[in-house]
């Protein structure tokens, strides 16, 4: 099996990274971006929908974090039980 961190691979990765960085810098400097000018009435028209969306995102994030914490706790408990049962 070949070494995944060989100098040739690392050099190729560095070249790809530099080319991508140059491309992103060039696009950032040379491509104009037009900002939409909305009247205040249009800009504030949908704030209730934005608030409801924020609440939905917070609920989903809290649920996801709860699952992660619960699974980590269960994994630690299983690991502790496994380690207790093995003779040293």
Residue pairs with C-beta under 8 A, 6 or more apart in sequence:
none
